Amino acid sequence: MVIAAAQTAEVTLATVWERYRQYALTVRGSDAQCTGRRLTYLRRLFEFLGPPQTEAELFARLTPKTIDRFLVDYAPRHGRGSRRDMHTVLRGFLRFAYEERLLPQDLSPLVPTVRRGAGVRLPRALPESAIAALSQSIERNTAEGRRDAAIVCLLSTYGVRGAQIRGLCLEHLDWERQRICFPACKGGRVIEQHLTAEAGNRLCQYLAKGRPPSASREVFLVQSTGTALPSSLALSRIIERRLHQAGVRLPANVSHGTHGFRHAFATRLVGQVPFKLLADMLGHRSPSSTLLYAKVDVSTLQQAALPWPGRAV
């Protein structure tokens, strides 16, 4: 009975998603790639609402009260960028539901806009102590543990995006030259780095004794199916589960997914390496994208501070 209910929920959500996708492409004129990325955010909404038996039951759960509860629950566990994208997707989905007569009223105005002022935010880095505790807590005597240990090591060592971890393929590992190449992401540059001894060892352990047999070229796979990690949500779930198992509690607004590692990597190096080199290591095409991390270079900022008027020097 439980299996039948799960299958019903899966079919229901797949049907709703396909209907919304067609609406976005044909009615709203959205880009196909952009529309595909919205699925990750809708899955998070659907998980919060719980598995429905029917399509009507799913939309009956979308009320002003549940929308408010979902946004309040979502906010402390995700960064500003993820919150902004979730609010945008949710508004579009509620507008679709109303126009397709799946909801009796338009609830999209209930979802506020997450403003993003240029240069006003500080990077929310994963604390170094949390990274160390997480790395030490992952067992490496199981296939899944070897995979997760390698993922955490690459995120911490290279500060790459989650999409670059998922897109890493076997041909991107140059063992002879001791180089690792991460594919370009979000309009940025390809990142080629030295393959450190620790990262190489973690990858070797996983590839030799953890990676399931598969025709897929991606390095990191779903253990049960031997297929590539399907979405950023799947990778974030791995990190979030491991943080929970390690008993690591993060400060407010620090990402429980992969982006906290990227902020930690940049924060660790800012002021230690030339700014242009840091931009290249992060894969940024525009230096303005890297300027965010100048705010955490306290020693340099102190040198730029002007004396307080009237204070004796």
Secondary structure, 3 states (H helix, E strand, C coil): CHHHHHHHHHHHHHHHHHHHHHHHHHCCCCCHHHHHHHHHHHHHHHHHHCCCCCHHHHHHCCCHHHHHHHHHHHHHHCCHHHHHHHHHHHHHHHHHHHHCCCCCCCCHHHCCCCCCCCCCCCCCCCCHHHHHHHHHHCCCCCHHHHHHHHHHHHHHHHCCCHHHHHCCEHHHEECCCCEEEECCCCCCCCEEEECCHHHHHHHHHHHHHCCCCCCCCECCECCCCCCECCCHHHHHHHHHHHHHHHCCCCCCCCCCCCHHHHHHHHHHHECCECHHHHHHHHCCCCHHHHHHHHHHCHHHHHHHCCCCCCCCC
